[in-house]
Structure formats: structure tokens, C-alpha cells
Amino acid sequence: MGLVALRDVPAPSAAEALGVLARRGVTVKVLTGDHPGTAARACADLGLGLRTGTGTGAGSGADTLAGSGSKPGAGSGADTGATIEYGDVVTAELVDTLSDAELARVADRATVFARCTPEHKARIVSALRAAGRTTGFLGDGVNDLPALHAADVGICPRNAVDVAREAADVVLAEKDLTAIDRAVLAGRHSSGNIATYLRITLSSNLGNVIAMLTAGLMLPFLPMLPAQVLVQNLCFDAAQLAFAFDRPAASALRRPAVLSSRDFLRFITGFGLLNAAADLATFGVLALALHNAAGDGEAAFHAGWFTENLLTQALVMVLLRTGRSAAERRAGGPLRAAAAGLAVVGVLLPLTPVGPLLGMSALPPLYYLLLGSVLGLYAVALTAARRRYERRHPAEDESARGLEKAHGER
């Protein structure tokens, strides 16, 4: 007589990758066609937190769920959701008894789904997506094709079958699950910087538009010539390239960046009005500084507003990097250097030979003194408004729903 034991050993990087993904707020679900006990043992080896023990664990969880789901009248969402606990293993038999809404609640609580057919996997992934989750599915076989198509992002290893590689959105170059964490981190890095860029650019542009329209109604000449607007925008856009190299806040890397349209519009409107107020205050400064000044008042006005616009935009780039600690704000790196360069261009360009070519002239020293006061008040107002915004949205980057990742096994 003899005994032959077979064991499916997890990939060496699997446990580490699952731990890192958990810290990123990524919830891992295992969808497998294997026996519940086999799935539970593999997940326990990987530290997924399944309940184990004699007479309990996977079998108990699956049996209890099947029992409650099969009773007459057990189809209510409240009863089903209350029965499922974290660490339970759900079998395909129970999935067949649930409506889509009930399945979404069960999938939110359960970790492992066993005895799954390809259709079960696709239905579970679809239920998570319908509940508002962003889902990724990792699979390498023909039986994973429906779920790969159903997920927001289909992932497969390089040695997957041909049809799985064709269906997947992402193909891992190596069978190393930590690559998924690196991809998540890169995506959150980019999306966090994009969100910051949109907030800063749109709020600044809104303020400039309001000020430009107001000045156009008040002044007998154009408040800024087309060439000056183009040069100003070129300088601002060039400085904002530094956002590609900026380090997002730590909170932006823990959760996906989600832009709520209502909060986004409030941010743009509030800070845009602050920017417009600074521009309008500069009009008063120019009127006072140029009242008795000799020379071309129109060219001096253009130079004064050009300088103020670039200086306020440099302040906005530095001060509106929201969701950061004081230490993170001080460590701006490329972004602070770009903002400093933008400020230098705003101050010096009207004084160079290029200034007259653009219709600008030198400004009296009184203007720079008064402008410094306006910018100081603007910086204080920006800081106070940012702190008020952060108090009202203390967990903006943390409130996003975590990325749900359904992990398919053969």
C-alpha cells in the first residue's frame, strides 16, 4: 500500500504580493473551480485570513451559506448579507440561488468562491462592478475568458494560453504578482498628479477669465494683448510639465484618486474666485502705481498684469498641492523649482529687450512693493482656503472605493 499526496504550491511572490496589495486597499477575491477545502488551504497558506479548524473553516462557511441560501424565503438580501462573514468560502451552488444584488453583497464579504464555472466567475466579477467596484481579474486559462472580458482590467501571465493573452488588457512579462502592485502604484501616481494638475490649472484659468472679462468692461484698451496671453500660457504650461515628476501625497498612493464632480467644481470655483480677486486687486495697485508715472501707461499695465499673473500661478502650483503634510509640501522638488522659474520669468521678462516687443514696459518700484503686499495676502487666503477645504474633505483620497481584484485560479 502507498499514499500519494499532491500539493499545488503557490508562487514564491504570491504571499508578499497579496500583503502589499492589502496595504494598498486592494481586496483580493479568489474564484476557483477547485474543492472548497483545497481553496481554503491554499488561501490560508497565503495569509488571506480564512477561518480554519476542525469542523469549521471552509467547509463550515460553505455549508452554512448553502444551508441558509437554500431555505425557503432565504433569498432576501438582508438575510443573505447578514449570514456571510469575512473568511467564508462560498460555493457555486449558493451563487446559483442568489440574485445579482444579493450576490454583490455576498461577494463584498466573502473571500473565496469555490467550484466556479467560467460563467460563475464572470457573474461574480460583473456583480462587483455593478456594485461600484473597480475590478481586475487575473487568469491564465480558457475557463477564465468570460471573467477577463467582464472585468475592468483583464490580467494574465505571459505563459497563459493564447486566447487568454489576446483577451487580457495587461500581460505580465514574468509570473511575478508583485508586478501588479507596481502597476497599481504607477497608476495611482499618475492619477494623483493628473487630479492635482486639473485642480490647479482649471481654478487658475477660471480666475483669469473672470478678471479678463471684468477688465475688458472697465478699461478703454485690451487688458492683455494676444501675444502676451500666448507667452503667459506657454510659460505656465511649460512649468506644469513638472507635475509629471512630482511625488503625490502618501494618501494618494493608498487609495485610487476619484474626482467627485460636485467637489471638483466647488474647488475650481472657490479657488478661481480667489485668483480673480487677486487679479482685480492688482488693477487697483496698477492704477495707484501708474497714476503719476511717465511713459506708456498701457504698456506698463500689460507688464504689471503679466507679472502678477505668472506670480499668482507660481503660488498656486506650490500651495494647492492638496492632501499633503507640511513636510511633503516642503519637499516639492521639481515642482517648486518650476514654480520658482515661472516667477523669475514673470518678473524679469518685461525688463528684457523681449518686453517691448511684446508691448510691455518697465514698471515703477512702487508697483513691486504694492504687488508684494497683494501676493502676501493672496498666499494667506490660499493657505486658509486650502486648510478649510481639507477639513471639510479630510479623507478625499481615502474615500475612494478600493480596487477589487478577482483572482482566478485554474
Secondary structure in CASP SS format (residue, H / E / C, confidence):
PFRMAT SS
TARGET T0000
AUTHOR 0000-0000-0000
METHOD secondary structure of the structure
MODEL  1
M C 1.00
G C 1.00
L C 1.00
V C 1.00
A C 1.00
L C 1.00
R C 1.00
D C 1.00
V C 1.00
P C 1.00
A C 1.00
P C 1.00
S C 1.00
A H 1.00
A H 1.00
E H 1.00
A H 1.00
L H 1.00
G H 1.00
V H 1.00
L H 1.00
A H 1.00
R H 1.00
R C 1.00
G C 1.00
V C 1.00
T E 1.00
V E 1.00
K E 1.00
V E 1.00
L E 1.00
T C 1.00
G C 1.00
D C 1.00
H C 1.00
P H 1.00
G H 1.00
T H 1.00
A H 1.00
A H 1.00
R H 1.00
A H 1.00
C H 1.00
A H 1.00
D H 1.00
L C 1.00
G C 1.00
L C 1.00
G C 1.00
L C 1.00
R C 1.00
T C 1.00
G C 1.00
T C 1.00
G C 1.00
T C 1.00
G C 1.00
A H 1.00
G H 1.00
S H 1.00
G H 1.00
A H 1.00
D H 1.00
T H 1.00
L H 1.00
A H 1.00
G H 1.00
S H 1.00
G H 1.00
S H 1.00
K C 1.00
P C 1.00
G C 1.00
A C 1.00
G C 1.00
S C 1.00
G H 1.00
A H 1.00
D H 1.00
T H 1.00
G H 1.00
A H 1.00
T H 1.00
I C 1.00
E C 1.00
Y C 1.00
G C 1.00
D C 1.00
V E 1.00
V E 1.00
T E 1.00
A H 1.00
E H 1.00
L H 1.00
V H 1.00
D H 1.00
T H 1.00
L C 1.00
S C 1.00
D H 1.00
A H 1.00
E H 1.00
L H 1.00
A H 1.00
R H 1.00
V H 1.00
A H 1.00
D H 1.00
R H 1.00
A C 1.00
T C 1.00
V E 1.00
F E 1.00
A E 1.00
R C 1.00
C C 1.00
T C 1.00
P H 1.00
E H 1.00
H H 1.00
K H 1.00
A H 1.00
R H 1.00
I H 1.00
V H 1.00
S H 1.00
A H 1.00
L H 1.00
R H 1.00
A H 1.00
A C 1.00
G C 1.00
R C 1.00
T E 1.00
T E 1.00
G E 1.00
F E 1.00
L E 1.00
G C 1.00
D C 1.00
G C 1.00
V H 1.00
N H 1.00
D H 1.00
L H 1.00
P H 1.00
A H 1.00
L H 1.00
H H 1.00
A H 1.00
A C 1.00
D C 1.00
V E 1.00
G E 1.00
I E 1.00
C E 1.00
P E 1.00
R C 1.00
N C 1.00
A C 1.00
V C 1.00
D H 1.00
V H 1.00
A H 1.00
R H 1.00
E H 1.00
A H 1.00
A C 1.00
D C 1.00
V E 1.00
V E 1.00
L E 1.00
A C 1.00
E C 1.00
K C 1.00
D C 1.00
L C 1.00
T H 1.00
A H 1.00
I H 1.00
D H 1.00
R H 1.00
A H 1.00
V H 1.00
L H 1.00
A H 1.00
G H 1.00
R H 1.00
H H 1.00
S H 1.00
S H 1.00
G H 1.00
N H 1.00
I H 1.00
A H 1.00
T H 1.00
Y H 1.00
L H 1.00
R H 1.00
I H 1.00
T H 1.00
L H 1.00
S H 1.00
S H 1.00
N H 1.00
L H 1.00
G H 1.00
N H 1.00
V H 1.00
I H 1.00
A H 1.00
M H 1.00
L H 1.00
T H 1.00
A H 1.00
G H 1.00
L H 1.00
M H 1.00
L C 1.00
P C 1.00
F C 1.00
L C 1.00
P C 1.00
M C 1.00
L C 1.00
P H 1.00
A H 1.00
Q H 1.00
V H 1.00
L H 1.00
V H 1.00
Q H 1.00
N H 1.00
L H 1.00
C H 1.00
F H 1.00
D H 1.00
A H 1.00
A H 1.00
Q H 1.00
L H 1.00
A H 1.00
F H 1.00
A H 1.00
F H 1.00
D C 1.00
R C 1.00
P C 1.00
A C 1.00
A H 1.00
S H 1.00
A H 1.00
L H 1.00
R H 1.00
R C 1.00
P C 1.00
A C 1.00
V C 1.00
L C 1.00
S C 1.00
S H 1.00
R H 1.00
D H 1.00
F H 1.00
L H 1.00
R H 1.00
F H 1.00
I H 1.00
T H 1.00
G H 1.00
F H 1.00
G H 1.00
L H 1.00
L H 1.00
N H 1.00
A H 1.00
A H 1.00
A H 1.00
D H 1.00
L H 1.00
A H 1.00
T H 1.00
F H 1.00
G H 1.00
V H 1.00
L H 1.00
A H 1.00
L H 1.00
A H 1.00
L C 1.00
H C 1.00
N C 1.00
A C 1.00
A C 1.00
G C 1.00
D C 1.00
G H 1.00
E H 1.00
A H 1.00
A H 1.00
F H 1.00
H H 1.00
A H 1.00
G H 1.00
W H 1.00
F H 1.00
T H 1.00
E H 1.00
N H 1.00
L H 1.00
L H 1.00
T H 1.00
Q H 1.00
A H 1.00
L H 1.00
V H 1.00
M H 1.00
V H 1.00
L H 1.00
L C 1.00
R C 1.00
T C 1.00
G C 1.00
R C 1.00
S C 1.00
A H 1.00
A H 1.00
E H 1.00
R H 1.00
R H 1.00
A C 1.00
G C 1.00
G C 1.00
P H 1.00
L H 1.00
R H 1.00
A H 1.00
A H 1.00
A H 1.00
A H 1.00
G H 1.00
L H 1.00
A H 1.00
V H 1.00
V H 1.00
G H 1.00
V H 1.00
L H 1.00
L H 1.00
P H 1.00
L H 1.00
T C 1.00
P C 1.00
V H 1.00
G H 1.00
P H 1.00
L H 1.00
L C 1.00
G C 1.00
M C 1.00
S C 1.00
A C 1.00
L C 1.00
P C 1.00
P H 1.00
L H 1.00
Y H 1.00
Y H 1.00
L H 1.00
L H 1.00
L H 1.00
G H 1.00
S H 1.00
V H 1.00
L H 1.00
G H 1.00
L H 1.00
Y H 1.00
A H 1.00
V H 1.00
A H 1.00
L H 1.00
T H 1.00
A H 1.00
A H 1.00
R H 1.00
R H 1.00
R H 1.00
Y H 1.00
E H 1.00
R H 1.00
R H 1.00
H C 1.00
P C 1.00
A C 1.00
E C 1.00
D C 1.00
E C 1.00
S C 1.00
A C 1.00
R C 1.00
G C 1.00
L E 1.00
E E 1.00
K E 1.00
A E 1.00
H E 1.00
G E 1.00
E C 1.00
R C 1.00
END
